[in-house]
Amino acid sequence: MLRKAPEGSAYPLAAQKGKILVLNFWATWCGPCRALEPLYEKVAAEFRDDPGVLFLAADCDDDESLVVPISKK
C-alpha cells in the first residue's frame, strides 16, 4: 500500500515491515489534535535513534493544501 510523503511522493509502507509503527491521525481543524502535537513530537524525538520504531502522522483534511502551512510551524 502506498501513501504520500510530505513532499507528495509515494511512501511504501511495505518497506517498514517488522517495525513498530506509531500513527497519529490528525486534522488542521482539530484543536485536540493540534494540542497533542508537542507531546507526539517529544515522544518521537525520544525514539529518533531507534530504527525499529517509526512515527507517522496522517492528515485527515479534505484539502491537503492546509497541511503545509501547519507543518512548517
N, C-alpha and C positions, 0 to 999 in steps of 0.2 A: 504494500500500500504506500502511496506517495503523498506527501504533504508539502506545502510550500515553506521554504526557509524565509526569513525576514526579507531578503532581497528578491524574493519571488521565484527562486529556483526550486526544483524538486528536492524533497528531503526523504530519502528512502529509510523507512523505519526498520526494514528487514536487516539493515546493517547494524542495528542496535540489539539484535537478538542476544539474550543472555544477560543483558544489563538491567539494573533496576531503573525503571522509568518513573519519574515523579512528574505528573501532569498538572498544570494549572490552567483551568478553563476560566477565562475572564472576558470582560467587555468594557469598552471605554465608558459606557453609560452606567456601569455598576459601581456604586460607591463602596460597598463592602469589598469588591474585588480590588479596587484601587487602594483601599486601606490595607489590605493584606499584602500588597506588593513588596513593601520594605522587608517584611518577615520572610517572604518567599526568597527574595534576593539574599538575605542574610544566611538562610539555611543552604541555599545553592552555593554560596561562597565557601561555606564550611566543607562542602563535598567537591569543590572545584578540582582538587588533585586526585580524586578517586575515579579511575577510568571505568569502574563498574557501576557508576551511578550517573544518570543523565537527567537533567531538569529541562522540561519543555513547557512552553507557555502556548496555549491555543486560544486565539482571539475568537470570540463568538459574534462579532459585529457583522451586520449585513454589508456595511460599507467599509471595505478594507482600507480606504484612504484615511480613515480616522485613526488608524493604529500608528502610523509613522510619527506623527507629532507627539503622541503619548510616549512612545518607546524611546524618544530622544531626550526625555526629561531626566 
